[in-house]
Amino acid sequence: MPGRPFRFLLRRFWALIRQGVSAQEAAVAVGVSKRSGALWFAQAGGMPPLRLAPEVSGRHLSAADREAIYAGLMAGSCYAAIARSIGRPTSTLTRELEANRLRPSRPRAVPLGERAGARGPVPETPNYSPLIAQQRFESRLSRPKTSKLADNQRLREEVEARLKLNHSPEQISARLVIDFPDDPEMRVSHETIYQSLYIQGRGALNRELTRHLRTGRALRKPHRKEGQRLHRLKDMVSISQRPAEVEDRAVPGHWEGDLITGEQNQSAIGTLVERKTGFVLLLHLPEDHGAVAVQRAMIAKMSQLPKILRRTLTWDQGREMANHAQIAAATDLDIYFCDPHSPWQRGSNENTNGLLRQYFPKGTDLSRWGVGYIDYVAAELNNRPRKRLGWKTPAETLDELLSDPTNPSAVAMTG
């Protein structure tokens, strides 16, 4: 694989990692094998290698800008239009093309019939390569400085000693200022300490010292910004907009849903719990648990219920619910989504998923269970006495609600 495109792949790979995508997902997104992605991630200690210059913003053109320039040239757009498309003055584009002009190119061959009706000059093949232009730009950037910890033995030994006392990098950075107030050489940021621990080949701190960190991880885990979620679902409605009647469990027909997953998240079973009665439905997902599979399984299962039992559904923001609009239209459910990292907002479902682990242990292949066994498990849970139901079962409680002539919901049994 040519060196320059390979650098682009690595850059895109690490950009995805910084956004919170797993190494395997990032590998697939840039067109390499999952094994290659895992290897890149492990070799770099979970952090992008410093030799990969970061994408530059502000006054410099980015790789994406250069690709847009090339696309505009290929389309025959004028310089002014191309410059507007990337939000730059025409003079910037002119300088970019002059600085990165390739060897002279020949005009594109055009059939005689096409020439006769052409208006204006025939566009030439662009004498510009975004890959080469980006390579030239990055070669002009200064290389990263040697790690301060690698250059300063006294500072390095002090940091190592404090790490062995289980002090965090942030604590070490702050205490060095207090303990060495008159020595500017004994200053180091906590981020530099982390980088020296996690990035191989910097010659500063031994990665074995990572066991003294609170996480104990030998690879750094990318963090999302507060409130950020990479795969936010389109047009989702927050749980904050859910009707108050759902919270007090006074009316049946409000459901909570989730997936329980098997070994390495490769298999799953969908779980649905009715809030008032605790009645459980399980979704058979033998092939995969993507958005289409969950959509089909949920529509098939929920369509078996009377309309009065199809009021709302509350789920987390997992990508398996990307087709929530189609599910809502087919089942007449109003679907709401929990806040990130808030499992208590689906308390009934979380409790039920704990019970289901008695039948479907963690770390096992859930795809091996047939629909018959899954329905059997659901029936067994629905026939367990529950304290909050006065020791009645969910099945009995639901049957009473639907058969009570004084209950308006019973009228809608046929949906």
N, C-alpha and C positions, 0 to 999 in steps of 0.2 A: 504494500500500500504506500503510495507516495507520502513523503514526510509532511508536506504542508496540509493536505486534506486530513491526515491523521491528527495533526495538532488541532484542527477544527473540531474533529470528533471528540477529542479529549476535553476541549473547552466547553462544548455543548453538554458533555457528560457531567462535568463538574458544576455547570450552571444548574442543571436539573437537581443534582445532589443538594446544592445550597437551597433549593426551593422545597426540599423535604421529600423528594422522590427516592425510593430505594435504589441501591446500586443495580439490581437486576432490571428494574423498570427503566432506569436511565439508559442501560446498555441497549435494551430493545429499542428505545426511542431514537437512539443515534445509529442503529443498524448493525450492532455487533452482538455477539452471543452473551447470554447471561453469565457464563463462566468468565468471559473476558472482563465484564463489568465488575464482578466480584474480585477478580485479580487486581484490576486497577485500584479499586477501593482499598483492598488490604495492603497492597504495596505502598500506598501513599498514606497509610495510617488514618484513613477517613477524612483527609484534608487534601485540597488540590495542590499539586506540586508547584513550588514557587517559580519554576521555569516557565509555567504557563502564564504569560502576562495577562492580567485581567482585562476584560472588555473596558474600553475607555469611553467615557461619556463627556459631555460638555463641549469644549471647543474642538475636539478631535473627532474625525469620522470613525464610526465603528465598523466591524465586519458586516453587520446587517446593512449599514448605509452603502457600503461598497457593492454589496450584492444587488441593492436596489438601483444603484447607478448602472450596473451592467445590464440589468433587466430593462431599464429605460432606454439604453443605447440599442439593445437588441430590438426593442419595439419601434425604434426610429423617432423617439421623442426628442424635442429640442432641449438644449441645455437648461433653459429657464424652467421648463416644466419639470425636468428631473430634479433640479435644485429645490423647487418648491415641494416636491414629493418627499424629500428628506429633511425639509425645514432648514435649508442652508441657502446662503446667497450664491448667485451664479458664479461669482469670482472664486468661491471655495471649490466648486465643481471643476472650473477651468484649471485651477492650480493642481487639483488631484489628477486630472487626466494628463496634464503636461508632465507632471513628475513621474507618472507611471506608464508612459507611452511605451508600447511594445515595438518590435520591429515593424516596418511598414507592412500593412495588409492590403490585399487586393480587393477591389470592389466585388460585391456579390454578383455572380453571373445571373442575368435576367433574360428570359426568353424574349425573342423579338416582338411577339404579340403583346407581351406585357409592357414592353418599353413604349410601344406606340400609344398606349392609353395612360401612361404614367404622368403624374403631375409633379413637377419639381425633380430634384436629383434623386437617384436611386440610393437608398441607404447602404452604407458599407458595413461589413462585418466589424464590430467594435474592436478597436485597437487597444483593448484594456482587459486586464484579468483581475477580478476582485481578490483572488487567492494570492497572486503575486504582490498586489498592492498592499494587502494586509501584512504579508510577510516582510516587505520592505519597511513598513511602518513600525512593526514590532522590533525589527532589528535595530532601529534607531533608539528604542527605549533603553534606559540604563538597566543593567542587570540588577537583581536584588542584592542588597548588601549582605555580607556574611553575618550570621547570627551574632548578636552581642554576647550571648552566653558562650559561643564557641571561641570568641576572641578574648574573653576576660575570665581567666581561670579562677581567680578569687571569687568573683561573682557567681560563677557556675558552681563552685564547691559550696558556697553559702546556700544557694537555691536547692541543691541536692540534699544538703543536711536538713533543711526545713521540710522538704518533701517527705523525707524519711520519718519526720515527726508527725506526718499526716496533716500538715498545714496545706490549705488550698492555694493554688497560684494567686488568687486575689488577695488572700491574707499575707502571703509572702511579699507580694509587690508593695502592699501598704506598709508592712512592718519594716521593710528595708529603708523606707524614707525616714521612719521614726528612729531606727537603730543606727543609721549612718547619715545623720542630718547634714554633715559637711562634706560628704563624699559623693559627688554626682556620678562617679563610675559605678557605684553600687545601686543603680536604679534599673529596673526592668519591668516592663508591663506584664500583666498576667497573661495577655494574649501571646506574647513572645514565649513565655514559659510553656503554654499549651502547644504552640507550634513546634518548639524544640523537643517536646515529648512525643508528639504524634507524627512528625514528618521525618521519614528515614533519610539518612545521608547528610544531615546538617551538622553532625559531629559535636553536638552540644550535650543533650541529656539522654541517658539510657532509657529506652522505652519501658524497661522493666519497672521504672519508677511510677508508671501509671497505676500500678496496683495500690499505691498510696493515695490515689485520688478517691473521692467519695464514691464515684461510679465504679471504679476499678476496671474501666474499659480500656482495652489496648487499642481500640479504634474510636475516633471521635464521632459522635452521633450528630448529624446536622440538626439544627433547631429552626423551627419556624418562628417568625415574629408573632407577638401576642395577637391573637385573634385571626391570624392568617391561616387559610386552608387552601392548599394548592388546587384541589379539585372541587371547588365550590359548585354545588348543583345549580343549574339554571332555573330561575323562576321559583325557587323553593320558598315556602312560607314558614316563618319562624314559629316555634312553640309559644312564643310570647303572644301570638295572635290567636291561639287556640281558645275555643269557648270555655267559660268558667265551669260549665256543667261537666266537663271532662274530668276536672280535678276532683270533684266531690263524689264521683262514682254513683251518682243518683240515677243515671239513665244508662241502660245497656247500649252497646253498639260502638263503643269507643275502644280501639285496639292499640296495642304497642307491638312493635316488630323489630327484629334484628336477625343476624346470622350467627350461628355457632359454627366455628371452623375446625377443620381437622389438621392433620400433620402438615406443617409448613404452609398453612392456609390454602392448600391445594384443593380442598373439598369443603363442602358446607351443607348445612340444613337450615332452612328458614324457619323462624319461630314467630308466631302471632298469639297474643294473649289478650283476651277481652277483660277490660279493667274492672267492671262491676262484679263479674262472676268468676274470673280466673280461668275461663274456658280457653283451652289451648288448641291451636291448629298448627300443623307442621308442614313445611313445603319441601317436597322431594326435588332435589337438585342434583341428579346423578352425573350430568355431563360437566357443568361448570356453574359458577354462581355470579356470572356477569349480569349486566342490566337486562338483557333480553331474556335470559333464563329466569331471573327473578320476576320479571314482568309477566311472563307466561304462567308460571306456577302460581303467582298470587291471584291473577285474574281467574284462573281455573278454580282455585280453592275458595276465594271469597264470593264468587258468583253462585256457589251452592247455598249461601246463607240468605235468609229473608232480608228484604231491604232495610227493615228497622234495625238490623244488626250491622248495618254498614253505614256508620255515621262518620267516624274519623279514624285516622291511623297516624301514630306518632313513631318516627324512625330516627336513627342518627343520620349523619351526613355522609354515609358511605356511598361509593360510586355505584354500588349495585342498585341504587335507587335513581339512577340517572333518567330513567323513563317514568318517573313518578307522574308526570302529566297524563301519559297514556293509561297508567293504572287507575288514576283518579277518574278519568272519563269512562273507563270500562266498568268500574265497580261502584261508581257514584259515591266514592269516599272523598272526604276532605283530608288531605295529607299534610302533616306538620313535621318539622324537623327540629331536633334537639340542638342545643348549643354544643360546640366542640368540647370534648372531654367532660361531659356531664351525664354519666350513666344513671345518676339518681333521677333524672327526668323521665326515665323509663323504668321505674322501680319494679313494677309487676313483671315486666319482661326480664329484667336482670335476675330476679328471684327464680323465675321459671327456668331460665337458662342454667342456673346452678343446679336445679333438680334434674335437668336433662343430662347433665354430665354423668349421672349414675348409669345412664343407658349408652351414652356416647362419650367415652372418656377422651380427654385432651390428648393430642398427639397420635390419634388413630385416623385411619382413612374412612371418612364418613360416606364416601360414594359407594361403598360396598353394601350399604343397607338398602333393601328394596322398599318400595312404597308400602307394601303390606306391613312390614315391621314398623315403619315410621308411624303409620296410622294406629298400630297396636300401642305404641308408646304414648301417643297422644290420648288414646282412649283410657289407658291406665292412669295417666295424670288426671284426666277429667273425672275419674271415679274415685279419687282419693278424697277423704273427708278433710275439710278445711276449718280451722278454728274460727277464722274471721267470717265464715258463712254459717256459724252455729253448728259446726260439724256436719253440715251437708256437703255434698260434692258439687263441683262446678257444673256437672251435667244435670244434676237434680235442680240446682238453682236456676240454671238457664231454662230448663223445661217448665218450671213453675212460672217464670216471668212471661214466657211466650204463650202459656195456656191459661193464664189468669184473665177471665173475661172483664175484670174491673181495671185491667192494665191496658191503656191505649195502645201499647206496643204490640199486644197480642193480635190486634186487628190486622196487622200487616204481615202475617205469617207467610203469605204467598209472595211477598215482595212485589 
